Amino acid sequence: MTAYTLFPGCLISLRFPQFEVATIKVLKKLGVELKQLEDITCCPEPLSMQMLNLKSWYTIAARNICAAERVGNDLLTLCNGCNTTLFRVNRDLKINKELRDVVNKILKEVGKKFEGKIEVKSILRVLYEDIEPDLIRKHVESPLHGIKVAVHYGCHIFDELKEYDDIKNPKSLKHIITALGADVVSYKSETLCCAAFARSIDEDISIKAVDEKLSDLIDAGADCLVVICPYCFLQYDLGQIVMNRKLKKGFRIPVLYLTQLMGLAFGFTPYDMGLEFHKVKPTRNLLMTSNK
Protein backbone atom coordinates (compact mmCIF):
# COMPACT_ATOMS: atom_id res chain seq x y z
CA MET A 1 0.00 0.00 0.00
CA THR A 2 1.32 3.45 -0.96
CA ALA A 3 1.75 5.76 2.02
CA TYR A 4 2.03 9.51 2.55
CA THR A 5 2.40 11.64 5.64
CA LEU A 6 -0.57 13.98 6.03
CA PHE A 7 -0.29 17.71 6.68
CA PRO A 8 -3.92 18.94 6.91
CA GLY A 9 -3.08 22.50 7.91
CA CYS A 10 -4.60 24.80 10.53
CA LEU A 11 -7.79 25.81 8.74
CA ILE A 12 -8.86 22.28 7.90
CA SER A 13 -8.03 21.00 11.37
CA LEU A 14 -9.92 23.81 13.09
CA ARG A 15 -12.82 24.61 10.77
CA PHE A 16 -13.16 21.98 8.04
CA PRO A 17 -12.24 18.56 9.45
CA GLN A 18 -14.71 17.06 6.98
CA PHE A 19 -12.13 17.64 4.23
CA GLU A 20 -9.58 15.55 6.09
CA VAL A 21 -12.14 12.81 6.76
CA ALA A 22 -13.22 12.78 3.10
CA THR A 23 -9.60 12.60 1.95
CA ILE A 24 -8.75 9.72 4.28
CA LYS A 25 -11.81 7.72 3.14
CA VAL A 26 -11.21 8.36 -0.56
CA LEU A 27 -7.48 7.64 -0.49
CA LYS A 28 -8.02 4.47 1.52
CA LYS A 29 -10.34 3.24 -1.21
CA LEU A 30 -7.61 4.02 -3.73
CA GLY A 31 -5.12 1.94 -1.74
CA VAL A 32 -3.30 4.84 -0.10
CA GLU A 33 -2.40 4.94 3.59
CA LEU A 34 -2.01 8.26 5.39
CA LYS A 35 0.39 8.60 8.31
CA GLN A 36 -0.40 11.19 10.97
CA LEU A 37 2.09 13.84 12.06
CA GLU A 38 2.74 14.90 15.63
CA ASP A 39 4.42 17.98 17.08
CA ILE A 40 3.73 20.25 14.11
CA THR A 41 2.71 23.91 13.86
CA CYS A 42 1.17 26.24 11.30
CA CYS A 43 2.95 25.77 7.93
CA PRO A 44 3.47 28.92 8.40
CA GLU A 45 1.21 31.15 6.27
CA PRO A 46 2.96 31.95 2.97
CA LEU A 47 2.44 35.70 2.57
CA SER A 48 2.51 37.76 5.77
CA MET A 49 5.03 35.53 7.55
CA GLN A 50 7.55 35.96 4.74
CA MET A 51 7.19 39.72 4.97
CA LEU A 52 7.47 39.75 8.76
CA ASN A 53 10.52 37.51 9.06
CA LEU A 54 11.79 35.46 6.14
CA LYS A 55 14.29 33.47 8.21
CA SER A 56 11.57 32.46 10.67
CA TRP A 57 9.29 31.45 7.79
CA TYR A 58 11.95 29.11 6.44
CA THR A 59 12.83 27.73 9.87
CA ILE A 60 9.28 27.00 11.03
CA ALA A 61 8.44 25.32 7.73
CA ALA A 62 11.66 23.31 7.86
CA ARG A 63 10.79 22.15 11.37
CA ASN A 64 7.49 20.78 10.05
CA ILE A 65 9.27 19.06 7.19
CA CYS A 66 11.71 17.50 9.67
CA ALA A 67 8.73 15.91 11.43
CA ALA A 68 7.69 14.34 8.12
CA GLU A 69 11.25 13.23 7.39
CA ARG A 70 11.19 11.24 10.63
CA VAL A 71 8.13 9.37 9.37
CA GLY A 72 9.81 8.78 6.04
CA ASN A 73 7.01 9.29 3.49
CA ASP A 74 6.40 12.19 1.13
CA LEU A 75 4.38 14.96 2.74
CA LEU A 76 0.80 15.37 1.45
CA THR A 77 -0.82 18.80 1.82
CA LEU A 78 -4.56 19.52 1.68
CA CYS A 79 -4.28 23.32 1.56
CA ASN A 80 -2.82 25.43 -1.25
CA GLY A 81 -1.28 27.84 1.24
CA CYS A 82 0.42 25.04 3.14
CA ASN A 83 1.62 23.60 -0.14
CA THR A 84 3.11 26.91 -1.24
CA THR A 85 5.09 27.27 1.97
CA LEU A 86 6.22 23.68 2.41
CA PHE A 87 6.90 23.05 -1.28
CA ARG A 88 8.96 26.23 -1.66
CA VAL A 89 10.93 25.74 1.55
CA ASN A 90 11.63 22.08 0.79
CA ARG A 91 12.82 23.01 -2.71
CA ASP A 92 14.89 26.03 -1.65
CA LEU A 93 16.64 24.27 1.22
CA LYS A 94 17.59 21.36 -1.02
CA ILE A 95 19.28 23.56 -3.62
CA ASN A 96 20.67 26.36 -1.44
CA LYS A 97 23.35 25.04 0.93
CA GLU A 98 24.02 28.42 2.50
CA LEU A 99 20.35 28.86 3.39
CA ARG A 100 20.13 25.27 4.58
CA ASP A 101 23.08 25.77 6.90
CA VAL A 102 21.49 28.90 8.40
CA VAL A 103 18.22 27.09 9.03
CA ASN A 104 19.86 23.96 10.39
CA LYS A 105 21.92 26.02 12.82
CA ILE A 106 18.67 27.26 14.34
CA LEU A 107 17.00 23.85 14.19
CA LYS A 108 19.94 22.32 16.03
CA GLU A 109 18.81 24.19 19.14
CA VAL A 110 15.65 22.03 19.21
CA GLY A 111 17.40 18.83 18.18
CA LYS A 112 16.32 18.81 14.53
CA LYS A 113 18.01 18.88 11.14
CA PHE A 114 16.58 19.34 7.65
CA GLU A 115 17.98 16.60 5.42
CA GLY A 116 15.94 16.94 2.20
CA LYS A 117 14.85 13.31 2.17
CA ILE A 118 11.22 13.74 1.13
CA GLU A 119 9.02 15.56 -1.38
CA VAL A 120 6.07 17.84 -0.62
CA LYS A 121 3.00 17.14 -2.76
CA SER A 122 -0.50 18.61 -2.94
CA ILE A 123 -3.60 16.43 -2.97
CA LEU A 124 -4.04 17.43 -6.62
CA ARG A 125 -0.58 16.26 -7.59
CA VAL A 126 -0.92 12.97 -5.74
CA LEU A 127 -4.26 12.22 -7.38
CA TYR A 128 -3.20 13.30 -10.85
CA GLU A 129 0.44 12.26 -11.06
CA ASP A 130 0.87 9.40 -8.58
CA ILE A 131 -2.55 7.73 -8.56
CA GLU A 132 -3.70 8.93 -12.02
CA PRO A 133 -7.23 9.49 -13.40
CA ASP A 134 -7.47 6.01 -14.96
CA LEU A 135 -7.22 4.33 -11.55
CA ILE A 136 -9.66 6.84 -10.07
CA ARG A 137 -12.14 5.99 -12.84
CA LYS A 138 -11.99 2.29 -11.90
CA HIS A 139 -13.22 3.06 -8.37
CA VAL A 140 -16.27 5.06 -9.42
CA GLU A 141 -19.47 3.37 -8.26
CA SER A 142 -21.94 6.24 -8.80
CA PRO A 143 -20.84 8.14 -11.91
CA LEU A 144 -21.71 11.82 -11.79
CA HIS A 145 -23.31 11.77 -15.23
CA GLY A 146 -25.08 14.98 -16.13
CA ILE A 147 -23.44 17.02 -13.36
CA LYS A 148 -21.73 20.16 -14.64
CA VAL A 149 -18.71 20.98 -12.49
CA ALA A 150 -16.68 24.18 -12.53
CA VAL A 151 -13.14 24.13 -11.10
CA HIS A 152 -11.11 26.65 -9.14
CA TYR A 153 -7.40 25.88 -8.80
CA GLY A 154 -6.50 28.75 -6.46
CA CYS A 155 -3.46 31.04 -6.69
CA HIS A 156 -1.10 29.26 -4.35
CA ILE A 157 -1.15 25.93 -6.18
CA PHE A 158 0.61 27.36 -9.25
CA ASP A 159 4.09 27.13 -7.73
CA GLU A 160 3.85 23.35 -7.67
CA LEU A 161 1.43 23.05 -10.61
CA LYS A 162 4.11 24.07 -13.10
CA GLU A 163 5.97 20.87 -12.20
CA TYR A 164 3.28 18.65 -13.79
CA ASP A 165 0.77 20.78 -15.70
CA ASP A 166 0.50 23.72 -18.09
CA ILE A 167 -0.07 26.70 -15.79
CA LYS A 168 -1.45 28.76 -18.68
CA ASN A 169 -4.11 26.16 -19.38
CA PRO A 170 -4.18 23.63 -16.51
CA LYS A 171 -5.98 20.34 -17.09
CA SER A 172 -5.07 18.14 -14.09
CA LEU A 173 -8.09 18.96 -11.91
CA LYS A 174 -10.40 18.72 -14.90
CA HIS A 175 -9.09 15.26 -15.84
CA ILE A 176 -9.78 13.99 -12.33
CA ILE A 177 -13.35 15.31 -12.36
CA THR A 178 -13.96 13.90 -15.83
CA ALA A 179 -12.85 10.50 -14.51
CA LEU A 180 -15.77 10.72 -12.04
CA GLY A 181 -18.23 10.89 -14.94
CA ALA A 182 -19.02 14.59 -14.52
CA ASP A 183 -18.90 17.27 -17.19
CA VAL A 184 -16.37 20.07 -16.63
CA VAL A 185 -17.58 23.51 -17.68
CA SER A 186 -15.27 26.37 -18.57
CA TYR A 187 -15.98 29.95 -17.51
CA LYS A 188 -14.40 33.39 -17.85
CA SER A 189 -12.95 33.88 -14.36
CA GLU A 190 -11.61 30.34 -13.95
CA THR A 191 -8.10 31.43 -12.94
CA LEU A 192 -9.24 34.49 -10.97
CA CYS A 193 -7.94 34.72 -7.39
CA CYS A 194 -10.64 34.09 -4.78
CA ALA A 195 -9.53 37.31 -3.03
CA ALA A 196 -9.94 35.77 0.42
CA PHE A 197 -6.86 37.59 1.72
CA ALA A 198 -8.27 40.92 0.57
CA ARG A 199 -11.24 40.61 2.94
CA SER A 200 -9.40 42.07 5.96
CA ILE A 201 -8.05 44.96 3.86
CA ASP A 202 -10.95 45.85 1.57
CA GLU A 203 -14.09 43.75 1.99
CA ASP A 204 -15.73 45.33 -1.05
CA ILE A 205 -13.00 44.03 -3.36
CA SER A 206 -13.28 40.57 -1.83
CA ILE A 207 -17.07 40.48 -2.20
CA LYS A 208 -16.95 41.74 -5.79
CA ALA A 209 -14.52 38.92 -6.66
CA VAL A 210 -17.02 36.38 -5.30
CA ASP A 211 -19.84 38.05 -7.23
CA GLU A 212 -17.85 37.94 -10.48
CA LYS A 213 -16.94 34.29 -10.04
CA LEU A 214 -20.46 33.13 -9.18
CA SER A 215 -22.02 35.19 -11.97
CA ASP A 216 -19.70 33.48 -14.45
CA LEU A 217 -20.63 30.08 -13.00
CA ILE A 218 -24.32 30.80 -13.52
CA ASP A 219 -23.65 31.86 -17.12
CA ALA A 220 -21.72 28.60 -17.67
CA GLY A 221 -24.55 26.50 -16.24
CA ALA A 222 -22.42 24.98 -13.45
CA ASP A 223 -24.12 22.80 -10.83
CA CYS A 224 -21.27 23.19 -8.35
CA LEU A 225 -17.77 24.55 -7.86
CA VAL A 226 -14.88 22.29 -6.84
CA VAL A 227 -11.86 23.65 -4.95
CA ILE A 228 -8.63 22.22 -3.54
CA CYS A 229 -8.02 24.89 -0.90
CA PRO A 230 -9.90 25.53 2.36
CA TYR A 231 -9.41 29.29 2.08
CA CYS A 232 -10.98 29.28 -1.38
CA PHE A 233 -13.79 27.11 0.01
CA LEU A 234 -14.41 29.57 2.83
CA GLN A 235 -14.48 32.47 0.40
CA TYR A 236 -17.04 30.86 -1.92
CA ASP A 237 -19.17 29.02 0.65
CA LEU A 238 -19.53 31.38 3.61
CA GLY A 239 -18.49 34.33 1.43
CA GLN A 240 -21.37 33.52 -0.87
CA ILE A 241 -23.83 34.05 1.99
CA VAL A 242 -22.16 37.33 2.96
CA MET A 243 -22.12 38.50 -0.64
CA ASN A 244 -25.82 37.63 -1.09
CA ARG A 245 -26.74 39.75 1.92
CA LYS A 246 -24.60 42.75 1.04
CA LEU A 247 -25.41 42.84 -2.67
CA LYS A 248 -28.96 41.49 -2.30
CA LYS A 249 -28.22 38.52 -4.58
CA GLY A 250 -29.62 35.00 -4.43
CA PHE A 251 -26.75 32.72 -5.44
CA ARG A 252 -26.97 29.12 -4.17
CA ILE A 253 -24.01 27.39 -5.83
CA PRO A 254 -22.65 24.45 -3.78
CA VAL A 255 -18.90 24.43 -3.20
CA LEU A 256 -17.15 21.09 -2.63
CA TYR A 257 -13.60 20.14 -1.76
CA LEU A 258 -12.23 17.79 -4.43
CA THR A 259 -12.19 14.62 -2.32
CA GLN A 260 -15.79 15.26 -1.24
CA LEU A 261 -16.91 15.13 -4.87
CA MET A 262 -14.79 12.03 -5.41
CA GLY A 263 -16.37 10.43 -2.36
CA LEU A 264 -19.85 10.89 -3.79
CA ALA A 265 -18.74 9.22 -7.02
CA PHE A 266 -17.10 6.42 -5.01
CA GLY A 267 -20.42 5.57 -3.33
CA PHE A 268 -20.00 7.39 -0.02
CA THR A 269 -23.02 9.25 1.34
CA PRO A 270 -23.26 13.04 1.68
CA TYR A 271 -23.09 12.45 5.44
CA ASP A 272 -19.84 10.47 5.03
CA MET A 273 -18.39 13.45 3.17
CA GLY A 274 -19.55 15.99 5.76
CA LEU A 275 -21.67 18.01 3.34
CA GLU A 276 -24.14 18.94 6.08
CA PHE A 277 -21.51 21.34 7.45
CA HIS A 278 -21.52 23.50 4.33
CA LYS A 279 -23.34 26.82 4.34
CA VAL A 280 -24.62 26.25 0.81
CA LYS A 281 -26.06 22.73 0.68
CA PRO A 282 -25.52 20.53 -2.39
CA THR A 283 -28.40 20.52 -4.82
CA ARG A 284 -30.91 17.70 -5.05
CA ASN A 285 -29.65 17.09 -8.58
CA LEU A 286 -26.11 16.42 -7.38
CA LEU A 287 -27.16 14.22 -4.47
CA MET A 288 -29.60 12.15 -6.52
CA THR A 289 -27.04 11.58 -9.25
CA SER A 290 -24.36 10.47 -6.79
CA ASN A 291 -26.71 8.02 -5.06
CA LYS A 292 -27.88 6.15 -8.17
N, C-alpha and C positions, 0 to 999 in steps of 0.2 A: 504494500500500500504506500503510495506517495504521501509524504508528510511535509507540512510547512509549519512555521511558528507564527502564531497569530498576533498581530498588533492592531486591536480594534480602534484605539484612539479615544480621547476624552469624551468627545461629543456622543459617539455611539454608546460608550459605556454608561454615560450619565443620562442621556435623553432618549436614545434609540436602540436599546438592547435587542429589539426585534430584528434589526439588521444582522447582528452577530448570530442570533439564533437561526435565522433563515440561511445564513451563509454556512454555518456548521452542518445543518440538515442537508442542504443541497450538495455540498462538497463530499459529505459522507456517502451520499448516493452515487457520486461520481468516483468513489474509491480513494478519496483524499482524507488524510488524517490531519487534524489541526492540534498542534501542541500549544499549551497555554504558557504565557510569560509571567514571571513574578518580578517584583522589585523594579517596576518601570515607572516612568513619569510621562508628562505631556511630551509630544514628539521632539522639540517644541514647535509652536506655531510658526509658519514659514515667513511671514512678512514682518510684523512688528518686532519679533525677537531678534531678527537679523539687524534691524535698524538700531535697536537698543544696545545690543552687545553681540557682535558677530562671533567672537571667541566662545562666549557662553553658549550660543546657538549650536556651534559645532560640537562643543564638549558634551552638552546635555544629550544631543542626538546620538553621539558616539557611545555614550553610556548605555543608552537603550539598545543600540546595535550590539554592544558587548554582551548584554543579557541574552540576545538571540544567538550570538556566536557560541555561548555556553551550551545552548540546546543543540545547535549543530545544523538546523535546517534553514533554508532560505526564509526570509521574513516576509510575511503576507500582510499588506495594509488594506484596510477597508475604507479609508478616507483619503481623498485627493491631497488634502493639506499635509497629512502625515506622510503620504508618499513623496510629496515634493521635498520635504525636509529630510527624511531618512534616505531617500534615493540619492539626493544631491550630496549629502554628507558622506554616505558610503562610497560614492564615486570619487569625490574630491580627496578623501583621506587615502584612498587606494593609490591615486596617481600623484599626490603631492606629499613627498616625504617630509619636507620642512613643516608643513601644516600638521601632518600626522604626529611628528615628534612633539610639537607644542601641545597638542591635545592629549597625547599619551602621558606627557609630564604631569598634567593636571589629573588625569584619570588614575595615575599611580598612587595619588594620595588617598583614593578610596579602593585601592586594590584591584584596579581594572586596567585592561590594555586592549585597544582596538587592533585587531589582527587582519581584517579584511578577508575573512574566510567565507562569508556568505553574500548572497545577493538580496536586494530589496525589490519586491515585486507587488504591484497593485492587483486587486481582485480581477480587474479587466485583463491584465497581462497573463495571469495564471490561467484564466478561463480560455483566452483566445490562443495563447502561444503554447502553453504547457498541456492543457487538457484538450483543446481544439473543438471547434463547433461540430465536427462530425461525431465525436463521442457524446457531446451534449445531446445531439439529435437522437441518438440511440436510447437515451433515458427518458425521452418525452412520453408521457402516458396520456396527457390531456392536451393535445395540440391547440394552440391559441389561434385557430383558423378564424379569419374574419376580424380579428382585433388589429386595429391600426395604432401602432406604437411610434411615438416620437422619442428621440434620444437627446440627452444633454450630457456631453462629456465633462464639462467643467474645466476652468482655466488651468488649475494646478496639475492636471494629469498630463499636460503636453510635454513636460520635461522628459518623462519616461516614455510617452507615446511615440516619440520620434525614433525610439529604438526598435519598434516593431510595426509601425503603421505610417501612413502618409498624413502628416499633421495638417496639410492643406485640404485634404479630403479624406478624413479618417473613416475606416470601414469596420474596424474590429468589433465595436459594440453592436453595430448593425448586423454583422454576420452571426453573432451569438443570438440575437433576438429572432432573426430569420430562422435559425435552427430550431426555435421553439414553435414554429408554425405561424407566427404572427407576421403581419405586414408592416414594414418600416416606412413611415412617411417622412418626406423631407419638408423643411420649412425655412423661411427666410433667416430667422435669428438663431439658427441651430448652434453656431459657435459663439454666440453672445455670452459674455460673463453674466452670472446670476446676480451680481452686484450685492451679494450678502454683506461684504465687508464695508460697503458704502453706507449701510443703514445707520451706523453710529455717527457718521459724519454728515450725511445729507439724506434723510429718509425719503425725500421726494424723488431723488435720483433712483434709489433702490426700488421704490414702488413702481416707478415708471418702467424700469427694466422688467419687472414681473409682468406688468400690463402688456408690454410689447411682446414678450415671449408667449404669453397665454393667448393673446389675440392672433398671433401667427399660428398657434396650434389649432385654434378654432377654424381658421381659414384652411388649414391643411386636413381637417377632418380627423384629428387624432383622438383616440379613445383614452389615452393615458400618456404620461411622460415618464420615462425611465432615466434614473440618475445613478451615479456611482460614487457620490459624495454626500455625506450627511449635512454639510452646510448648504449645498445646493438643494437638498431635500427640504430643509427647514425654510429656505427662501421661497420655494414654490408651493409648499404645503401650508404651513402656518402663514407665510407671507401672502399667499393667495387670499386667505380670509381677511387679513389686514387691508390688502389692496381693495378687495370688494367693498369693505366698509368705507374706506376713505374716498374712493372714486365712484362709489355707488354702482358697482358692477355686479354681475351675477355668475362669475366663472365657477365651475365645479369640475375641474379636470384632475382626476386622481394622479398622484405622483407615487411611484414605486421605486424602491431600491432594486438594483438588477437581480440579486439573488431571490428577492421576493417574487418577481415575475417568473423566474426560472422555477421556483418552488411550485407555483400554481400549475405550470406546464408539466412538472414532474409528478403531479397527483397529490400534493399536499393541500390542505384546506386553507382558506383565508385566515382562520384562527391560528393554524400552525405557523403561518408567515407573519402574524402579528398585525394584520391590516386593520384591526379594530382600533389601533392606537393612532391612526392617521386622522388628521383634521378633515381632509376631504376623502370620503369613503369611496372605494372602488365602485364602478357602475355595475348595475345588474347584468349588463351585457358581458362585461369582463368576467364576472364571477360565474355566470352560467356557462360560458364557453370553457372555462378552466375546469369545471366540474362535470363535463360530459363523460 
